[in-house]
Amino acid sequence: MRQPFVAGNWKMNGSRESVEALLNGMKDAMGSISKTEVAVCPPFVYIPQVAQICAGTSIKWGSQDVSSEKAGAYTGETATSMLNDFDCTYAIVGHSERRTLHGESDEMVAKKSAAAQADGIIPIICIGETLEEREKGITEEVVGRQLNAVIDVIGVQALQKAVIAYEPVWAIGTGMTASPEQAQDVHAYIRKLIADKDAATAEKVQILYGGSVKADNAESLFGMPDIDGGLIGGASLKVEDFMAICRAGDNTAV
Ligand code: 13P
């Protein structure tokens, strides 16, 4: 069966001091986590600090974005080789905040996923509909389009070396969590879309839910058959909250 996975997306939060305090707190609490893979995705500048503190522990780390290009005149961008210099396991790609605020297209997200995989980094591929799209009844169409754009470039079997994060935009940072049933419906749709192309890949790929996951709703979400864990924003910045969510992963592991 699929291993539960809980990843913290710190977004643009933290300081040298808070990173140290958060990770040391997590390290102290990791003894209580045995089944769930745990990762943190800090802002780029803190990746070396995270790598130093988490080396030799079971906590993995990754970036919040990555360039689709290898090197060169791309001001402000960060290449996969640079992430590898600091032992990143993961790179989040296509987060809705990047799609909306930085105009990232489905094609760009696909290219970033391919670039990450080409250098051995596991992309956490974010997909999800806006409130307007949900109300129009086109949620499946939207997430299907976003995912198919990636599959067209990397191929369906390459999803075995990727993680998918379903993050309904209306649930991100709003406190409006999708109900476990609402999330499960979309996760099942995503897994079926993949199964129609390759059943073995669909069985293996981890599909995380993201959007206002908190300590008190994590277990009911992760308990759903097609929800394999979570991508956590705000609640990943507090040791107790984040570790409680990681324990929900352990409690729902099958
Ligand atoms: P929140 O958990 O703060 O809603 O953020 C979710 C998210 O965007 C994770 O990538």
Boltz pocket constraint, residues with backbone or C-beta under 6 A from the ligand:
constraints:
  - pocket:
      binder: B
      contacts: [[A, 9], [A, 95], [A, 167], [A, 171], [A, 172], [A, 173], [A, 174], [A, 175], [A, 210], [A, 211], [A, 212], [A, 213], [A, 231], [A, 232], [A, 233], [A, 234], [A, 235]]
      max_distance: 6.0
